[in-house]
Amino acid sequence: MNILEWLKVLLLGIVEGLTEWLPISSTGHMILVDEFIHLNVRDEFMEMFLVVIQLGAILAVVVLYFQKLWPFTTPAKGWIKKDTWSLWFKVLAAVLPAALIGLPFDDQIDAVFYNYQTVAATLIIYGILFIVIENRNKSRTPVITSFDQLTYRTALLIGVFQVLALIPGTSRSGATILGATLLGTSRYIAAEFSFFLAIPVMFGASLLKLVKFGFAFTGTEIAILLVGMLTAFIVSVLAIRFLMNYIKKNDFKAFGWYRIVLGILVILYFLIAG
């Protein structure tokens, strides 16, 4: 591959790393990027690449939150961290709805909804919801400000909101953050729980794509995957740190306005191009 093709891989990794964690829809951005960037690879590989590149993004969460996520400790402290095990069980509870609906119906959902009209609509609708919900929350105090206060029932309900992200353009992080804040969590807990939910969800989706693809890679394709994942990892670390610092003093309305503008641009681009 020439230098231009490698630059395309780097750009795709940057887009994935930025948009996976910010509530602005990675799919919406990928649809636009795909219009201008066409990697010189097999269609089957490209479809798999756009999902498996998420493994780099997942690794960023694992590295940044390792101390909070690692459930074991020293023998003097009894080997296990009960709070961490409790957090993981809550994550698994929240994953169940998406697993039950996403696994059997993922291909059918993509076939029906993976188009620019749906993506543009969900970008705009959820952008409006972010603004409306943040205005509503101005006069409310979060009732869940730590993971100890997050019940299994609330975790499961957040998982129900995550199911909405099966519709392209919704944003997995956007759906879970919206759902969590509606259920009374602080922005900080909502964002962190969204990160943790991504680990089993994105790992499972990536593994499924790899199995479907068949692990039949050329040397160049392996290099593309590694470069894409490494780029997504580095950018994800920066994006997560930015988001967590940003929401200490700000709300999510800016992301809502961004989604609305992006949704309008998607509509205008495809209307003009068509």
DRENDO-1510 file (C-alpha; in Angstrom, 1 decimal, always signed):
<recs>
REC; n; res; u; v; w
REC; 1; MET; +0.0; +0.0; +0.0 .
REC; 2; ASN; +1.1; +3.6; -0.7 .
REC; 3; ILE; +1.4; +6.4; +1.9 .
REC; 4; LEU; -2.1; +7.8; +1.0 .
REC; 5; GLU; -3.7; +4.4; +2.0 .
REC; 6; TRP; -1.9; +4.4; +5.3 .
REC; 7; LEU; -3.1; +8.0; +5.9 .
REC; 8; LYS; -6.6; +6.8; +5.4 .
REC; 9; VAL; -6.1; +4.0; +8.0 .
REC; 10; LEU; -4.8; +6.6; +10.4 .
REC; 11; LEU; -7.8; +8.9; +9.8 .
REC; 12; LEU; -10.3; +6.1; +10.3 .
REC; 13; GLY; -8.5; +5.2; +13.6 .
REC; 14; ILE; -8.7; +8.9; +14.7 .
REC; 15; VAL; -12.5; +9.1; +13.9 .
REC; 16; GLU; -13.2; +5.9; +15.8 .
REC; 17; GLY; -11.2; +6.9; +18.8 .
REC; 18; LEU; -12.9; +10.3; +19.0 .
REC; 19; THR; -16.5; +9.4; +18.2 .
REC; 20; GLU; -16.7; +6.1; +20.1 .
REC; 21; TRP; -16.6; +7.8; +23.5 .
REC; 22; LEU; -18.1; +11.2; +22.9 .
REC; 23; PRO; -21.9; +11.0; +22.5 .
REC; 24; ILE; -21.9; +12.1; +18.9 .
REC; 25; SER; -22.3; +8.8; +17.0 .
REC; 26; SER; -19.4; +7.0; +15.4 .
REC; 27; THR; -21.7; +5.6; +12.7 .
REC; 28; GLY; -22.8; +9.1; +11.6 .
REC; 29; HIS; -19.2; +10.1; +11.2 .
REC; 30; MET; -18.1; +6.9; +9.5 .
REC; 31; ILE; -20.8; +7.3; +6.9 .
REC; 32; LEU; -19.5; +10.7; +6.0 .
REC; 33; VAL; -15.9; +9.6; +6.1 .
REC; 34; ASP; -16.6; +6.6; +4.0 .
REC; 35; GLU; -18.0; +8.9; +1.3 .
REC; 36; PHE; -14.6; +10.5; +0.9 .
REC; 37; ILE; -12.2; +7.8; +2.0 .
REC; 38; HIS; -12.2; +4.4; +0.3 .
REC; 39; LEU; -9.5; +2.0; +1.4 .
REC; 40; ASN; -8.2; -0.2; -1.3 .
REC; 41; VAL; -9.3; -3.4; +0.5 .
REC; 42; ARG; -11.9; -6.1; +0.1 .
REC; 43; ASP; -15.5; -5.1; +1.0 .
REC; 44; GLU; -15.7; -7.9; +3.5 .
REC; 45; PHE; -12.5; -6.8; +5.2 .
REC; 46; MET; -13.6; -3.2; +5.4 .
REC; 47; GLU; -16.9; -4.2; +7.0 .
REC; 48; MET; -15.0; -6.2; +9.6 .
REC; 49; PHE; -12.3; -3.6; +10.1 .
REC; 50; LEU; -14.8; -0.8; +11.0 .
REC; 51; VAL; -16.0; -3.0; +13.9 .
REC; 52; VAL; -12.8; -4.7; +15.1 .
REC; 53; ILE; -10.9; -1.4; +15.2 .
REC; 54; GLN; -13.0; -0.8; +18.3 .
REC; 55; LEU; -10.7; -3.2; +20.2 .
REC; 56; GLY; -8.1; -0.4; +20.3 .
REC; 57; ALA; -10.7; +1.9; +21.8 .
REC; 58; ILE; -11.7; -0.7; +24.4 .
REC; 59; LEU; -8.1; -1.1; +25.5 .
REC; 60; ALA; -8.0; +2.6; +26.3 .
REC; 61; VAL; -10.8; +2.1; +28.9 .
REC; 62; VAL; -9.0; -0.9; +30.4 .
REC; 63; VAL; -5.7; +1.0; +30.7 .
REC; 64; LEU; -7.2; +4.2; +32.1 .
REC; 65; TYR; -9.5; +2.5; +34.6 .
REC; 66; PHE; -7.5; -0.6; +35.4 .
REC; 67; GLN; -7.4; +0.0; +39.1 .
REC; 68; LYS; -11.1; +0.5; +39.2 .
REC; 69; LEU; -11.9; -2.5; +37.0 .
REC; 70; TRP; -9.4; -5.1; +38.2 .
REC; 71; PRO; -11.4; -7.3; +40.7 .
REC; 72; PHE; -8.5; -8.8; +42.6 .
REC; 73; THR; -6.3; -7.5; +45.4 .
REC; 74; THR; -3.6; -8.8; +47.8 .
REC; 75; PRO; -4.0; -11.9; +50.1 .
REC; 76; ALA; -3.9; -9.6; +53.1 .
REC; 77; LYS; -7.1; -7.9; +51.8 .
REC; 78; GLY; -8.8; -11.1; +51.0 .
REC; 79; TRP; -7.9; -11.5; +47.3 .
REC; 80; ILE; -11.1; -9.9; +45.9 .
REC; 81; LYS; -12.5; -6.4; +45.8 .
REC; 82; LYS; -16.2; -6.7; +46.5 .
REC; 83; ASP; -17.1; -3.3; +45.2 .
REC; 84; THR; -15.4; -4.1; +41.9 .
REC; 85; TRP; -17.2; -7.5; +41.6 .
REC; 86; SER; -20.4; -5.7; +42.3 .
REC; 87; LEU; -19.7; -3.1; +39.5 .
REC; 88; TRP; -18.9; -5.9; +37.0 .
REC; 89; PHE; -22.2; -7.7; +37.9 .
REC; 90; LYS; -24.0; -4.4; +37.3 .
REC; 91; VAL; -22.3; -4.1; +33.9 .
REC; 92; LEU; -23.3; -7.6; +33.0 .
REC; 93; ALA; -26.9; -6.9; +34.0 .
REC; 94; ALA; -26.9; -3.8; +31.8 .
REC; 95; VAL; -25.4; -5.7; +28.9 .
REC; 96; LEU; -28.2; -8.3; +28.9 .
REC; 97; PRO; -30.9; -6.3; +26.9 .
REC; 98; ALA; -28.6; -5.5; +24.1 .
REC; 99; ALA; -27.3; -9.1; +23.9 .
REC; 100; LEU; -30.8; -10.6; +23.8 .
REC; 101; ILE; -31.9; -8.3; +21.0 .
REC; 102; GLY; -28.7; -7.4; +19.2 .
REC; 103; LEU; -27.3; -10.9; +18.7 .
REC; 104; PRO; -30.3; -12.4; +16.9 .
REC; 105; PHE; -31.4; -9.3; +15.1 .
REC; 106; ASP; -28.2; -7.3; +14.4 .
REC; 107; ASP; -28.0; -8.1; +10.6 .
REC; 108; GLN; -31.8; -7.4; +10.1 .
REC; 109; ILE; -31.5; -4.1; +11.9 .
REC; 110; ASP; -28.6; -3.0; +9.8 .
REC; 111; ALA; -30.3; -4.1; +6.6 .
REC; 112; VAL; -33.3; -1.9; +7.4 .
REC; 113; PHE; -31.8; +1.1; +9.2 .
REC; 114; TYR; -28.2; +1.5; +8.0 .
REC; 115; ASN; -28.9; +4.4; +5.7 .
REC; 116; TYR; -28.2; +8.2; +5.8 .
REC; 117; GLN; -31.8; +9.1; +6.4 .
REC; 118; THR; -32.0; +7.0; +9.6 .
REC; 119; VAL; -28.6; +8.2; +10.8 .
REC; 120; ALA; -29.4; +11.9; +10.1 .
REC; 121; ALA; -32.8; +11.5; +11.9 .
REC; 122; THR; -31.3; +9.9; +15.0 .
REC; 123; LEU; -28.4; +12.4; +15.1 .
REC; 124; ILE; -30.9; +15.3; +15.2 .
REC; 125; ILE; -33.5; +13.6; +17.5 .
REC; 126; TYR; -31.0; +12.6; +20.2 .
REC; 127; GLY; -29.2; +16.0; +19.8 .
REC; 128; ILE; -32.5; +17.7; +20.7 .
REC; 129; LEU; -33.0; +15.2; +23.6 .
REC; 130; PHE; -29.6; +16.0; +25.1 .
REC; 131; ILE; -30.6; +19.7; +25.1 .
REC; 132; VAL; -34.0; +19.1; +26.5 .
REC; 133; ILE; -32.8; +16.7; +29.3 .
REC; 134; GLU; -30.0; +19.0; +30.3 .
REC; 135; ASN; -32.4; +21.9; +30.6 .
REC; 136; ARG; -34.6; +19.7; +32.7 .
REC; 137; ASN; -31.7; +18.6; +34.9 .
REC; 138; LYS; -30.8; +22.2; +35.8 .
REC; 139; SER; -33.3; +22.2; +38.6 .
REC; 140; ARG; -32.6; +18.6; +39.7 .
REC; 141; THR; -29.8; +17.1; +41.9 .
REC; 142; PRO; -28.5; +13.7; +40.9 .
REC; 143; VAL; -29.5; +10.9; +43.3 .
REC; 144; ILE; -26.8; +8.5; +42.1 .
REC; 145; THR; -23.3; +9.9; +42.5 .
REC; 146; SER; -21.3; +6.7; +43.1 .
REC; 147; PHE; -21.4; +3.1; +41.8 .
REC; 148; ASP; -22.4; +1.9; +45.3 .
REC; 149; GLN; -25.7; +3.8; +44.8 .
REC; 150; LEU; -26.3; +2.4; +41.4 .
REC; 151; THR; -28.8; -0.5; +41.9 .
REC; 152; TYR; -29.1; -3.6; +39.7 .
REC; 153; ARG; -32.5; -2.4; +38.6 .
REC; 154; THR; -31.1; +1.0; +37.4 .
REC; 155; ALA; -28.2; -0.8; +35.7 .
REC; 156; LEU; -30.7; -3.0; +33.8 .
REC; 157; LEU; -32.7; +0.0; +32.8 .
REC; 158; ILE; -29.6; +1.8; +31.5 .
REC; 159; GLY; -29.0; -1.4; +29.5 .
REC; 160; VAL; -32.5; -1.0; +28.0 .
REC; 161; PHE; -31.6; +2.4; +26.8 .
REC; 162; GLN; -28.4; +1.0; +25.3 .
REC; 163; VAL; -30.6; -1.2; +23.0 .
REC; 164; LEU; -31.6; +2.0; +21.3 .
REC; 165; ALA; -28.0; +2.3; +20.0 .
REC; 166; LEU; -28.7; -0.7; +17.7 .
REC; 167; ILE; -30.3; +1.9; +15.4 .
REC; 168; PRO; -27.4; +3.5; +13.5 .
REC; 169; GLY; -26.7; +7.1; +14.3 .
REC; 170; THR; -28.0; +6.9; +17.9 .
REC; 171; SER; -24.5; +6.5; +19.6 .
REC; 172; ARG; -24.0; +3.8; +22.2 .
REC; 173; SER; -22.4; +6.2; +24.6 .
REC; 174; GLY; -25.1; +8.8; +23.8 .
REC; 175; ALA; -28.0; +6.4; +24.5 .
REC; 176; THR; -26.5; +5.1; +27.8 .
REC; 177; ILE; -25.6; +8.5; +29.0 .
REC; 178; LEU; -29.0; +9.9; +28.2 .
REC; 179; GLY; -30.7; +6.9; +29.9 .
REC; 180; ALA; -28.5; +7.1; +33.0 .
REC; 181; THR; -29.0; +10.9; +33.5 .
REC; 182; LEU; -32.8; +10.4; +33.1 .
REC; 183; LEU; -32.6; +7.8; +35.8 .
REC; 184; GLY; -30.9; +10.2; +38.2 .
REC; 185; THR; -27.2; +9.5; +37.9 .
REC; 186; SER; -24.6; +12.2; +37.8 .
REC; 187; ARG; -23.0; +13.0; +34.5 .
REC; 188; TYR; -19.7; +11.6; +35.8 .
REC; 189; ILE; -21.2; +8.2; +36.8 .
REC; 190; ALA; -23.3; +8.1; +33.5 .
REC; 191; ALA; -20.1; +8.6; +31.4 .
REC; 192; GLU; -18.0; +6.1; +33.3 .
REC; 193; PHE; -20.7; +3.4; +33.3 .
REC; 194; SER; -21.1; +4.0; +29.6 .
REC; 195; PHE; -17.3; +3.3; +29.2 .
REC; 196; PHE; -17.5; +0.1; +31.3 .
REC; 197; LEU; -20.5; -1.2; +29.3 .
REC; 198; ALA; -18.5; -0.8; +26.1 .
REC; 199; ILE; -16.0; -3.5; +27.2 .
REC; 200; PRO; -18.2; -6.6; +26.9 .
REC; 201; VAL; -20.4; -5.1; +24.2 .
REC; 202; MET; -17.6; -4.0; +21.8 .
REC; 203; PHE; -15.5; -7.0; +22.6 .
REC; 204; GLY; -18.4; -9.3; +21.8 .
REC; 205; ALA; -19.2; -7.4; +18.5 .
REC; 206; SER; -15.6; -7.5; +17.4 .
REC; 207; LEU; -15.2; -11.2; +18.2 .
REC; 208; LEU; -18.4; -12.0; +16.3 .
REC; 209; LYS; -17.1; -10.1; +13.2 .
REC; 210; LEU; -13.8; -11.8; +13.4 .
REC; 211; VAL; -15.5; -15.2; +13.5 .
REC; 212; LYS; -17.7; -14.3; +10.6 .
REC; 213; PHE; -14.7; -13.1; +8.6 .
REC; 214; GLY; -12.9; -16.3; +9.3 .
REC; 215; PHE; -9.4; -15.0; +10.3 .
REC; 216; ALA; -8.3; -15.2; +6.7 .
REC; 217; PHE; -6.0; -12.2; +6.7 .
REC; 218; THR; -3.2; -11.2; +4.3 .
REC; 219; GLY; -0.1; -9.6; +5.8 .
REC; 220; THR; -1.2; -6.2; +4.7 .
REC; 221; GLU; -4.6; -6.6; +6.2 .
REC; 222; ILE; -3.1; -7.6; +9.6 .
REC; 223; ALA; -0.9; -4.4; +9.4 .
REC; 224; ILE; -4.0; -2.3; +8.6 .
REC; 225; LEU; -5.9; -3.7; +11.6 .
REC; 226; LEU; -2.9; -3.2; +14.0 .
REC; 227; VAL; -2.3; +0.4; +12.8 .
REC; 228; GLY; -6.0; +1.2; +13.0 .
REC; 229; MET; -6.4; -0.2; +16.5 .
REC; 230; LEU; -3.2; +1.5; +17.8 .
REC; 231; THR; -4.5; +4.8; +16.5 .
REC; 232; ALA; -7.9; +4.3; +17.9 .
REC; 233; PHE; -6.3; +3.4; +21.3 .
REC; 234; ILE; -4.2; +6.6; +21.5 .
REC; 235; VAL; -7.0; +8.9; +20.4 .
REC; 236; SER; -9.4; +7.2; +22.7 .
REC; 237; VAL; -7.2; +7.8; +25.7 .
REC; 238; LEU; -7.2; +11.5; +24.8 .
REC; 239; ALA; -10.9; +11.6; +24.1 .
REC; 240; ILE; -11.9; +9.9; +27.4 .
REC; 241; ARG; -9.7; +12.2; +29.4 .
REC; 242; PHE; -11.1; +15.2; +27.6 .
REC; 243; LEU; -14.7; +14.2; +28.2 .
REC; 244; MET; -14.3; +13.5; +31.9 .
REC; 245; ASN; -12.5; +16.8; +32.5 .
REC; 246; TYR; -15.1; +18.6; +30.3 .
REC; 247; ILE; -18.2; +17.4; +32.2 .
REC; 248; LYS; -16.7; +18.4; +35.6 .
REC; 249; LYS; -17.8; +22.0; +34.7 .
REC; 250; ASN; -20.0; +21.6; +31.7 .
REC; 251; ASP; -23.2; +19.7; +30.6 .
REC; 252; PHE; -23.8; +17.7; +27.4 .
REC; 253; LYS; -25.7; +20.4; +25.5 .
REC; 254; ALA; -22.8; +21.3; +23.3 .
REC; 255; PHE; -22.8; +17.7; +22.0 .
REC; 256; GLY; -26.5; +18.0; +21.4 .
REC; 257; TRP; -26.0; +21.0; +19.2 .
REC; 258; TYR; -23.1; +19.3; +17.4 .
REC; 259; ARG; -25.3; +16.3; +16.6 .
REC; 260; ILE; -28.1; +18.5; +15.2 .
REC; 261; VAL; -25.6; +20.3; +12.9 .
REC; 262; LEU; -24.0; +17.1; +11.8 .
REC; 263; GLY; -27.4; +15.5; +11.1 .
REC; 264; ILE; -28.4; +18.5; +8.9 .
REC; 265; LEU; -25.0; +18.3; +7.1 .
REC; 266; VAL; -25.6; +14.6; +6.4 .
REC; 267; ILE; -29.0; +15.3; +4.9 .
REC; 268; LEU; -27.7; +18.2; +2.8 .
REC; 269; TYR; -24.7; +16.3; +1.5 .
REC; 270; PHE; -26.7; +13.3; +0.3 .
REC; 271; LEU; -29.4; +15.4; -1.2 .
REC; 272; ILE; -26.9; +17.4; -3.2 .
REC; 273; ALA; -24.8; +14.4; -4.0 .
REC; 274; GLY; -27.9; +12.4; -5.1 .
</recs>
